[in-house]
Amino acid sequence: MPSSINALPTPKKAASIINQAKSQVKNREQKLSTELPSEIPNEIVESQTRKIPNLAFLGFAGAAMVASAMLTFKSKHKTLGNFVGLWVPTMMLLGVYNKIVKVEDEVLVATKQIKDLH
């Protein structure tokens, strides 16, 4: 019989090893969740995002469209024009995210005011 087969753990020992590994992973996850709270980065990003006016994102997108058209049709850098043109949907999506953050904040404030009245 090959020696590698004899080296395999018994099913009971394998189950014990798996349970020990699961326990270690669970302990590590708990430690990481207490070390790095997930709410803090979101609050920081959203508080900074709220400060940017919605019209700024539309302006950036419009400027990117104009720059893309100029680079594509008036210069030798057509691929650069395409690259700048790809910024437009990104700016628009950032504007949508900004609007969602602001509306969510307004809803939370209104909900808190309603709860305070009752």
N, C-alpha and C positions, 0 to 999 in steps of 0.2 A: 504494500500500500504506500502511495506517495506520502512523503513527510509533510507536505503542505496541507493535506486534509487533516492530519492530526493537530495542526497548529490552529485550526478554527475553534472559536469559543463555542461552548455549549449554548443552546437556545436560552437557558436561564441566565447565563453569564452575559450573553449579548443583550438581553432585555435590561439587565442591570446597567450595562455600559450606556445604552440608549437613554435610560431614565436619568442617569447621572449627567449626561450631556445636556438633556432637556433642562434639568435643574440649573446647570451652570448658565445656560443661555437665558433662562428666565431671570436669574439673579442679575445677570449683566444688563438685561433690558430694564429691570427695575432701577438699577443704579444709574443708568444713562438717563432714564426719564426723570429722576430726581435731580440729576446734575444739569440737564439741559431742558428747562421747561419750554414747551413749544409755543406758548402764547406770546412770549416776549419778542421774538423776531417779527412776528406778524404785526404786533402793535406798533413796533418801531417803523416798519415799512409803511403801514397804513397811515400813521400819523404824519409821516413825511409826504406821502402821496397826496393826502388831503390838501396840502398847502399849494399844490400846483393847480392853476385854473384849467378848467376843461377846454377852453378855447386855445390854450397853448399847444395841446396835442394836435388839434385840428390845424393850427398854424404850422407846426412842424411837418405834418403830413403834406400840406399844400406846398410848403417850401421844398420838400423832397420831390414832389411831383414835378415842380417847375425845374429844379436842378436836374432831375433825371431826363426830362425832355430836352433841356439845353445840352446836356452831355451827349445824349443819344443822337440828336439831329444836327448840332452845331460844332461838334468836335470829333476828333479821331478816337476818343475813348468811349466807344459804344458799350463795351462790357462794364465800364465804370458807371455808365448811365443806367444799365440794368441793375447793377448792385445798389445804387442809390434809390432806384425805383422800388426795390424790395423793402425799403424802410417804411414806405407808406402804410402797408397793412399792420406793421409792427406798431407804428405810432397810433394808428386808429384803435388797435387792441388795447394799448396802454391807456388811451382816453376812455374806452369803455370800462376798463378795470377801475380807473379813477372815479368814474361816475358811480359805479356799483358801490365802491367804498363809501362815497359821500352819502348815497341814498341809504345804505345800511346803517350808517351812523345816525342819520335823521330818524330812521325807523326805531332804532334802539332808544334814542332820546325820547321820542313820542311815546313809546311803550312804557318807559319808566315813568313819565309824567302821568299817564293814565293809571298806572298801578298806584302812584302816590295819591291820586284823587280818591281812590276807593279805600 
